[in-house]
Amino acid sequence: MSHCLQLDVGNSAAKWRLVHAGAIVSRGEYREDDPASREPLQVAAEAAGDIWVSSVASDAAEAALNAVLAERATVAPWYARTAAVTGPLTNSYADPARMGVDRWLAMLGAWRRSPGPLCVVDAGSALTIDLVDAGGVHAGGYIIPGPTLMERALLLDTDRVRFDEEEAFELSPGRSTAAAVRHGIALAQAGAVRLVLERLGSERPALVFSGGAGEVLMRLVDAGGQYAPDLVFEGLEAMAAQRDVS
């Protein structure tokens, strides 16, 4: 079994991991503006017999990444794309290509962990909440600015909201501007997830969190669930497996 390089490419960085026989051999993060991050990625690409990519980046960014990989890789990358149907899941979008592939893969990864009704929460640059019913049909979702975007909006569009202190994201009322901002953002993020669950009533789905802020958000929501930091990668593996059998 050959090594497989898997990449989760966002708008500013690419997370990657090298997998062999189900075990993660190495992992890292590549940024085009960080020359030091280039070599570890290329070493992994050189060892890979397969390269699988989830990307929400622009065509130009994908082309630049392909060029970096091609310097050392012996295989061309395969890019996962959102589809109308992938294995057990059916997309709700009239134009599936308009759904970010990271959301689709997160749902596939969550289904592989827990087949059945799902609430998939990806807390990154944006907070996405997606619902999947018992039959594997995407029931719709929500896209909300993530904590960094919310904070940036306050700082850009208000003159008097300024602070230098570091504050954690908590749900208690803030007693300084820094605390009020961070706690307000936490309230908005956790409140959104709680409201989605509340609207589902007694039909409580399996709750799966991912993304850089997912573990903190799971604690704030306090409704159980599991945190899966590699959920997009898990979905990438699930989609690749469907490709191989189709």
C-alpha positions as CSV (number, residue, x, y, z in Angstrom):
1,M,0.0,0.0,0.0
2,S,1.5,3.3,-1.1
3,H,1.6,6.5,0.9
4,C,-1.3,9.0,0.4
5,L,-0.8,12.7,0.7
6,Q,-4.1,14.4,1.7
7,L,-4.6,18.2,1.5
8,D,-7.3,20.5,2.9
9,V,-6.8,23.8,1.1
10,G,-8.4,26.9,2.4
11,N,-8.2,30.5,1.2
12,S,-5.0,31.3,3.1
13,A,-3.3,28.0,3.9
14,A,-3.3,24.3,3.2
15,K,-3.4,21.6,5.9
16,W,-1.9,18.3,4.9
17,R,-1.2,14.9,6.2
18,L,0.7,11.9,4.8
19,V,-1.0,8.5,5.5
20,H,0.3,5.0,5.1
21,A,-1.7,1.9,5.9
22,G,-4.3,3.9,7.9
23,A,-1.6,5.6,10.1
24,I,-0.7,9.3,9.9
25,V,3.1,9.4,9.1
26,S,3.4,13.2,9.1
27,R,1.4,16.4,8.9
28,G,1.9,20.1,8.4
29,E,0.6,23.3,7.0
30,Y,1.6,25.0,3.8
31,R,1.4,28.7,3.1
32,E,2.4,30.2,-0.2
33,D,3.9,33.2,1.6
34,D,5.9,31.0,4.0
35,P,8.9,29.5,2.1
36,A,9.8,27.3,5.1
37,S,6.5,25.5,4.8
38,R,7.2,24.4,1.2
39,E,9.9,21.8,1.8
40,P,8.0,19.5,4.2
41,L,5.1,19.5,1.8
42,Q,7.3,18.6,-1.1
43,V,9.0,15.8,0.8
44,A,5.6,14.3,1.6
45,A,4.6,14.7,-2.1
46,E,7.7,12.9,-3.2
47,A,6.8,9.9,-1.0
48,A,3.1,9.8,-2.1
49,G,1.6,7.3,-4.5
50,D,-1.6,9.2,-4.3
51,I,-2.4,12.8,-3.7
52,W,-6.0,13.8,-2.8
53,V,-7.1,17.4,-2.4
54,S,-10.1,19.2,-0.9
55,S,-9.9,22.8,-2.1
56,V,-12.0,25.9,-1.7
57,A,-9.2,28.1,-3.1
58,S,-9.3,30.0,-6.4
59,D,-8.3,28.4,-9.7
60,A,-5.1,30.4,-9.6
61,A,-4.3,29.2,-6.1
62,E,-4.9,25.6,-7.2
63,A,-2.6,26.1,-10.2
64,A,0.1,27.5,-8.0
65,L,-0.2,24.5,-5.6
66,N,-0.1,22.1,-8.5
67,A,3.2,23.6,-9.6
68,V,4.7,23.3,-6.1
69,L,3.6,19.6,-5.9
70,A,4.8,18.8,-9.4
71,E,8.4,19.8,-8.6
72,R,8.7,16.6,-6.5
73,A,5.6,14.5,-6.9
74,T,5.4,11.5,-9.3
75,V,1.6,11.5,-9.5
76,A,-0.9,14.2,-10.4
77,P,-3.3,15.3,-7.6
78,W,-6.9,14.3,-7.6
79,Y,-9.3,17.1,-6.6
80,A,-12.5,16.1,-4.8
81,R,-15.5,18.1,-6.0
82,T,-19.0,18.4,-4.5
83,A,-21.5,16.2,-6.3
84,A,-25.3,15.7,-6.4
85,V,-24.8,12.2,-4.8
86,T,-21.7,10.7,-3.2
87,G,-22.1,7.2,-1.8
88,P,-24.8,7.4,0.9
89,L,-25.3,11.2,0.8
90,T,-27.6,13.3,-1.4
91,N,-27.0,17.0,-1.9
92,S,-29.8,19.5,-1.5
93,Y,-28.3,22.2,-3.7
94,A,-29.8,22.7,-7.1
95,D,-26.3,23.3,-8.3
96,P,-24.1,21.1,-6.0
97,A,-20.9,22.7,-7.3
98,R,-21.8,25.9,-5.4
99,M,-21.4,24.1,-2.1
100,G,-17.9,24.3,-0.7
101,V,-16.3,20.9,-1.0
102,D,-15.1,21.1,2.6
103,R,-18.7,21.1,3.8
104,W,-19.6,18.2,1.7
105,L,-16.6,16.2,2.8
106,A,-17.2,17.0,6.5
107,M,-20.7,15.5,6.1
108,L,-19.3,12.4,4.4
109,G,-16.7,12.0,7.2
110,A,-19.4,12.5,9.9
111,W,-21.7,9.9,8.2
112,R,-18.8,7.4,8.1
113,R,-18.4,7.9,11.8
114,S,-22.1,7.9,12.6
115,P,-24.6,6.9,9.9
116,G,-27.9,8.5,10.5
117,P,-29.3,11.9,11.3
118,L,-26.4,14.4,11.7
119,C,-25.7,18.0,12.7
120,V,-22.2,18.8,11.4
121,V,-20.6,21.9,12.8
122,D,-17.3,23.2,11.2
123,A,-15.9,26.1,13.2
124,G,-13.2,27.7,11.2
125,S,-13.0,31.1,9.3
126,A,-16.7,30.6,8.9
127,L,-19.1,28.6,11.2
128,T,-21.0,26.2,9.1
129,I,-23.8,24.0,10.4
130,D,-25.2,21.3,8.1
131,L,-28.0,18.9,8.8
132,V,-28.4,15.4,7.3
133,D,-31.5,13.3,7.7
134,A,-31.7,9.6,8.4
135,G,-31.8,8.7,4.7
136,G,-28.5,10.6,4.0
137,V,-30.2,13.6,2.4
138,H,-28.7,17.0,3.2
139,A,-31.5,18.9,4.8
140,G,-29.8,22.3,4.4
141,G,-27.4,24.3,6.5
142,Y,-26.2,27.7,7.7
143,I,-23.1,29.8,7.1
144,I,-22.1,32.3,9.7
145,P,-19.0,34.4,10.1
146,G,-16.5,32.8,12.4
147,P,-15.0,34.3,15.5
148,T,-12.1,36.1,13.7
149,L,-14.4,37.6,11.1
150,M,-16.9,38.7,13.8
151,E,-14.2,40.4,15.8
152,R,-12.7,42.0,12.7
153,A,-16.0,43.5,11.7
154,L,-16.4,45.1,15.1
155,L,-12.9,46.6,15.0
156,L,-13.3,47.8,11.4
157,D,-16.7,49.4,11.7
158,T,-16.6,50.9,15.2
159,D,-14.4,53.7,16.5
160,R,-14.6,52.9,20.2
161,V,-14.4,49.1,20.3
162,R,-10.6,48.7,20.9
163,F,-8.7,46.4,23.2
164,D,-5.3,44.8,23.6
165,E,-6.1,42.2,26.3
166,E,-6.3,38.5,25.5
167,E,-9.6,37.1,26.5
168,A,-11.0,33.6,26.2
169,F,-14.3,32.8,24.6
170,E,-16.8,32.3,27.4
171,L,-20.5,32.7,27.9
172,S,-20.5,34.9,31.1
173,P,-21.2,38.7,30.6
174,G,-18.0,40.5,29.9
175,R,-16.7,43.2,32.4
176,S,-14.3,44.9,30.0
177,T,-14.5,45.7,26.3
178,A,-12.2,42.8,25.4
179,A,-14.3,40.3,27.5
180,A,-17.6,41.7,26.2
181,V,-16.5,41.3,22.6
182,R,-15.0,37.8,23.0
183,H,-17.9,36.6,25.2
184,G,-20.4,38.1,22.8
185,I,-18.9,36.3,19.9
186,A,-18.9,33.0,22.0
187,L,-22.6,33.6,22.8
188,A,-23.4,34.2,19.1
189,Q,-21.6,31.1,17.9
190,A,-22.8,28.7,20.6
191,G,-26.3,30.3,20.5
192,A,-26.5,29.6,16.8
193,V,-25.8,25.9,17.3
194,R,-28.1,25.6,20.3
195,L,-30.9,27.2,18.3
196,V,-30.5,24.8,15.4
197,L,-30.7,21.9,17.8
198,E,-33.6,23.4,19.7
199,R,-35.6,23.8,16.4
200,L,-35.1,20.1,15.7
201,G,-37.1,19.3,18.9
202,S,-36.9,15.7,20.1
203,E,-35.3,14.5,16.8
204,R,-31.8,15.1,18.1
205,P,-29.1,14.1,15.5
206,A,-25.6,13.0,16.2
207,L,-23.6,16.1,16.7
208,V,-20.1,16.3,15.2
209,F,-17.7,19.3,15.5
210,S,-14.7,20.0,13.4
211,G,-12.5,23.0,12.6
212,G,-9.9,24.9,14.6
213,A,-12.4,26.3,17.0
214,G,-14.6,23.2,17.1
215,E,-13.4,21.8,20.4
216,V,-13.9,25.2,22.2
217,L,-17.4,25.5,20.6
218,M,-18.4,22.0,21.6
219,R,-17.6,22.9,25.2
220,L,-19.6,26.1,24.9
221,V,-22.6,24.5,23.3
222,D,-22.5,21.8,26.0
223,A,-24.8,19.4,24.2
224,G,-22.5,16.4,23.9
225,G,-21.2,15.3,20.5
226,Q,-17.8,14.5,19.3
227,Y,-14.9,16.5,18.1
228,A,-13.2,15.3,14.9
229,P,-10.3,17.6,13.9
230,D,-9.6,15.7,10.7
231,L,-13.2,15.4,9.6
232,V,-12.6,16.9,6.1
233,F,-9.7,14.4,5.6
234,E,-12.0,11.6,6.7
235,G,-14.6,12.7,4.1
236,L,-11.9,12.9,1.5
237,E,-11.0,9.3,2.1
238,A,-14.7,8.3,1.9
239,M,-15.1,10.1,-1.4
240,A,-11.9,8.5,-2.8
241,A,-13.2,5.1,-1.8
242,Q,-16.5,5.8,-3.7
243,R,-14.4,6.9,-6.7
244,D,-12.5,3.6,-6.6
245,V,-15.6,1.4,-6.6
246,S,-17.6,3.4,-9.2
